[in-house]
Amino acid sequence: MQKWLLKILVCAVNVFILAYILPGIEIKSMFTALIVAVVLSFLDSFIKPLLILLTLPATILTLGIFLFVINACIILIDAHFVGGFKVESFWHALLFSILLSFFNSFIHKKAWPEEKKNNTY
């Protein structure tokens, strides 16, 4: 639970910074960024697997590139449900989701390096 909260806080900070930097993404406050991170966590846990399953043929045909579209759709759904978080278009959501994934991954690898799996054969 504590680790999940830390990951939510990291995501909220990244959302806030990216909304400040990127055009087409608006966020009202840091509290709104925290709400966006929590909703995004739940959408990633429950809705995203369903979308992946339903679009499996498209994902296979595009060799996984369609997953970027699914991530952008998750961001657009998040913007629909969270007041104070606006995304102008699909392309803004796509860029935002790519950068958010990159920065979250980068910070998580730096903050929790012991989670690296040792694959010894």
N, C-alpha and C positions, 0 to 999 in steps of 0.2 A: 504494500500500500504506500509506503514511504517513497519507494523508488518510482512508483507511478506518479505520485504528486510532483516529484522532482522533474520527471520527464514532461509533465504538463506545464510546469513553470518554464522549462527550457523552450518548449514549443511556443508558449505565450510570448516570451521575449522575442523569439525569432519572428513570430507573426507581427508583432508590433514594429520591429525594425524593418521587415520587408514591406509592410504597409507604408512606412514612412519613405522608403527608398523608391519603390515601384510606382509608376503611374498607373492609374486604373484601379488601384486598391485603396480603399479608405477604411479607417478604423477610428472610432471616437476616443477611446481611452485604453489604458493598460488593463482595466477591469474587463472591458469588452474583449481584448485579446485573450484574457484568461478564459472567458466564456467560449470564445472561438476554439481555443485549444481543447477544452473539455468536450464540446460538441464534436469536434473533429476526432477526438479519441473514440467516442462512442460510434460515430459513423464508420470509422475505420474498422471497428470491432464487429459491427453487426451488418451494416449495409454493404460495405465494400466486398466482403466475401460472396454475398448474393449476386452483386453485379459481375464479379469475376466469373462466377459459375454460369450466369446467364449469357455472358458474352465470350465464353470459352472458344467457340469456333473463330470468332474475329481475332481473339488474342493469339490463337495458334497460327492463323493465316498471316498475321502481321509480325510473327515471331516475338510477341510480347510488347510490341510498341503500343498496342491498344490500351495497355495498362496506364499509359500517360493520360489518355482520354478519360478513363475511369477516375483517376486522381483529380483531374480538373472538374469532373462532374461532382465529386465529393466536396470540393471547395465551393462550387456553386450551390449545392444543397445546404452547406453550412452557412453561406451568405444569406440564403433564403430564410433560415430559421433564426439567425442571430441579428437582432437589431443593432445598428451602429457599425456593421461590417458590410461594406459594399464592394462588389466586384463588377466592373463595367462590362466585360465580355468573356467569352470562352477562352480567348487567347491570353487575356490577363490571368485568368484562373489557371491556365496551363503553365505559364511562366512562374506564377506564384507557387504552384504545387511542386514544380521541379526544384525551385530554389529552396523552398521550405524543407523538402525531403533531404536535399543535400546538406543544408545547415544543421538540421536535426541529427542526421546521421553523423556528421563530422563532430559535433559537440558530444553526442552520446559515446562515440568511440574514444574521445579524449577524457571524458568524465568517468567512464566505466571501462577501463582497459582490461580488467581482469575477466570480463565476460567473453573475451576472445576464446574460441574453442580450439583446443589442441587436438588436431587430427594426426595421430601417429599410426602409421601402418606398418 
